[in-house]
Amino acid sequence: MERSEILATMGELKLYGMKAAFDEIITTAVKRQHEPQRIVGDLLSAEIAEKQARSIKYQITIAKLPLAKDVGDFVFDGTPLNETLVHDLAGGNFIAHQRNVVLVGGTGTGKTHLAIAIARACIRAGARGRFFNVVDLVNKLEAEARAGRQGRMADYLSRMDFIVLDELGYLPFAQSGGQLLFHLISRLYEQSSVIVTANALTVTLDPAPAAWSDLIGVPLNILLTATNTGAATLAVTGLTGTKSILRPGGAALLAGDLGVGGILRGIYDGTAIQMAGLTQNAARTTLVYSTPGTTAWVCPAGVFRVRAQVWAGGGGGGGAAAAANSVASAAGGGEYREGDFPVTPGVSYNVVVGAGGASGLGVGPTNGGPGGTSSFGALISALGGVGGTAANGAIQAGSGAGGVGGSGGTINRPGFGGGIAYSIGAGLFVLAQGGPSYTGNFTNSVTTGVAVQGANGGFPGGGASGGALFANGGVGSGGQVILEF
């Protein structure tokens, strides 16, 4: 096969690396008398190198990096930056460990340059990424939400190795947009690494302090021009570095703590700026849902977090047949869970209150029904108590277990299991008491020698007691959901 035919065939097979290196590899092979295996290996290596170069070029293109910046172009002299750390970040080790990078500083300090340089270095090492100006990204997220396609951007970005979010806090955007951004970052947690460049909240003081130590104990009153979507820092013109802004008591900021148009009142304690009070309205709203069923709750404007308390329904007591010694078992109480959760203004969340378990029937007899699950959206759910077991000619020794195994929340209290029924002789029996949910009580103790229906479960989420000597069990109590914001 002639040279021209070989090159044409390589082109048809899209072996562009081999084609470009063919003449050089063959010429070198003839001069140095390379074996055929060596020639083939060199051609394959050339093809692999060319494909890698094309892949890197393509990945840099789709990453939408606005400029061609490299770490080697950055002038570290005269800056407080740790050059060794920056080079380590450019090595991409933070991506392998799913860590994030935050570059904070004033305007013109090189944050965007370094973010792009780190991104380019990581792409050259084989990573996939995407660059966004934060305001542009928020606009895309809002448009996505308006079109009813919320979540598609998050699905796309979660497949990337890293995301660059440039100029967080430089320009203000609506609180709803900030919350959409917050949810996106939460979705990316432990899936993709995030590189953030953030402009510190910057103030100019008169008289100008010579050092941060001059501000210890000095009250600061700052008019806010944007709402925070997470952690925030303060920069003072003329002073080196920034200081974290913390909630009263030293806790980290939550989204919306610094509200646009509000006044930040804080005091520098030598380490951080501690807020003297929250800038948003401190008034709290409490909503109580106690009717079993589903209710839609639409998150109001300006609300970013909700505390949810959730009680599941209690189980129903077992039914008892007419046969002698038939004493059914009691049911367990519903599970309780509680937690603090991020929410998005304008988004609807289902509030589900679990129903109490149905009573077991004496005719049959039948077991008591389980309590229903209570939940708030997909954020938290509590499971209902187990129903009591029917009795037919004997005392049921066991009782229904309390609800357990739900999801979400930082506080979890399983429901109490039902009590134990027993005989005290002379045809008298002590009925099993229904188990309560958190904050509730067992049903009252009952002693009987005749047919008695089980007591209904105590509110909220209490299990019912079982029936005795041809009677139905009690009905479990429905659950409850309380929202506070």
Order of alpha helices (4+ residues) and beta strands (2+ residues): alpha-alpha-alpha-alpha-alpha-beta-alpha-beta-alpha-alpha-beta-alpha-beta-beta-beta-beta-beta-beta-beta-beta-beta-beta-beta-beta-beta-beta-beta-beta-beta-beta-beta
